Amino acid sequence: MLTACIRLAAAIHGYCAFYMPTNRAVWWLRSPRGLKWAIPVALVATLSYLSAMSVCMAIIERGGPGYLNVLVMLFAWNAIKFTVAGVLTPFRWLGSLRRPAAT
């Protein structure tokens, strides 16, 4: 039973990691081609997700539907992902400078 649960969790993780657009965007920002765009994209995406989260929270507080709580959690999680990607970019950039270029 435990093996089935682990395999199901791995399958769901693999599906979400490949097909969710924000995961693909974060992967691109971590690539060597995306490093120069990581900080501006992370800043804009983080602010966008935080503002969308606050709009949903305001709607919920005024008596809106409860399913918007799921969107609030989704927006918060995506904002965290892009914030971490933006914060870690200078360290990844410095790491790429220290490595010798492949010939």
N, C-alpha and C positions, 0 to 999 in steps of 0.2 A: 504494500500500500504506500509506504514511504517512497519507494522508487517511482511509482506512478505519479505521486504528487510532485516530486522533484522534476521528472520529465515534463509534466504539464507546465510547471513554472518556467522551466527552461524554454519550452516552446512559445509560451506567451511572451517571455522576455525577448526572444529572438524576433518574433513578429513585431512587437512594439519598437524594438531598436531599429528595425529596418524600414518599417512603413510609416512611422510617425514623423511628420515634417520637421518638428523642432529638433528631434534627435539627428536627423540628417543634416540640418543646418549647423548644429554644434559640431558634428563630425567634420564638416567642411571648414569650419572656423579653426579647428585643431590641425588641419592639414597645412603643409608649407605654403600652398597658394592662398589659403584663407587667413594666415596670420596677420597680414597687413590690414585686413578688414575686420578683425575680431573685436577690437575695442569699439569702433563706431557702431557696428551691428549689435554688439552686446548692449551698448548704452541705449540705443533706440528700442531694441526689443524689450529690454528690461523695463524701461519707462512705459512702453505700450502695454505690456502685460500688467504692470502695476495699476495703470489707469483703468484698464478694462476690469481688473479685479475690484477696484473701488466703485466703479459704476454698478457692477453686479451686487456688491454689498449694499449700496444705497437702495437699489431696487428691492432687495430682500428686506431691508429694514422698514421700507414703506409698505410691507405686506405683499411682496411679490411671491412668485411660486418658490417652493422649497428646493426644487431641483437645481436652481441656480447656485446652490452651495457647492455642487460638483464642479461647476465652472469656476467658482472662486478658488477651489483647491487646485484645479488644473492651471489656472492663470498664475497662481502663486508658485507652483512647481516649475513652470516654464520660466518665470522670472528668476527663480533661484538658479536654474540651469544656465541661463545666459549670463547672470551675474558672475557665477563661478568661471565660466568660459572667459569672460572679460578680465577677471582678476588674475587668472593663471596665464594669460597670454604673454606678459613680459617675461615670465620665467621660461616659458616654452621657446620664446624668441632668443633669449640668452643661451639656452641649451643648444639651439640650432647653430648659434654662432661658434660655440666651443667645439662642436663636432667638425672634423675635417671633411671637406667636400669629397664625395665619391668620384673617382675618375674612371 
